[in-house]
């Protein structure tokens, strides 16, 4: 049989068919890739180094490590605080009265009026007895092992250290305290007139980092130097009569009537708060007695009350939250006073 040779147009036709097959295969591959069925593309070399992705992961990941610092709250600063960022915080300490001896007492008309114009914690408690451990707890988050009213020199971290570390300032105004970094247990009279100062009511002097540093110790002065603009945090410590320790509720109320307006009538009081509380009660309820805690502030609704469980650690925690400070020891687990400002 004679084999027939291909015609002159067979080769171009074969080439065209082959090209059509190749194009069909390519188009099918592209369609598959677009539908997600193909192999994933290689990531960009810089994608893993994206700073925005790294930052988001460190905040959002539940396994992210908390910020350093043994006393810092695990939640850190990622959780917004309901506490206002106060311009000034004033803490005025009174002595040895149960809640029922203060709130509604006809012998304290000024306090009754002030409470009506302020916010009030109705379930606040001191930590223990006697006085001094409560003062230490208020600024250190624990009693630091102090169980009496004796002389102690402590190395514990404290609110005064925190305030300075954050670039803020503090001052302690202790009525009748002598000048010159006085470390004695008590003193009488002086520029403030008749009255007795006791070291056990002045926690700042019990911290070695303050008592051993003349520059820091100069932050402790008597009432003749009182200035509501002197510092961001001001602790006010009346003498043994004016704080109701040795004298009556009526005497303490008269003192508050004369002193409190020096704070509340000052332009510095705008966006600030004055806390008035008692170091301990006369019972052992809650550890150191049921005490009143009054929050006077343009930011606290008049007549607001909170029945949430509070104590001296709650007050410390509130100040720390207001200024973004890490919490100290037992303050970390204490309820804050946000209810008084909402």
Buried (B, 14 or more C-beta within 10 A) or exposed (E): EEEEEEEEEEEEEEEEEEEEEEEEEEEEEEEEEEEEEEEEEEEEEEEEEEEEEEEEEEEEEEEEEEEEEEBBBEEBEEEEBEBBEBBBBBBBBBBBBBBEBBBEBEBBEBBBEBBEEBBBBBBBBBBBBBBBBBBBBBBBBBBBEBEEBEEBEBEBBBBBBBBBEBEBBBBBBBBBBBEEBBBEEBBEEBBBEEBBBBBBBBBBBBBEBBBEEEEBBEBBBBBEEBEBEBBBBBBBBBBBBBBBBBBEBBBBBBBBBEBBEBBBEBEBBEEBBBBBBBBBBBBBBBBBBBBBBBBBBEBBEEEBBBEBEBBBBBBBBBBBBBBEBBBBBBBBEBBBBBBBBE
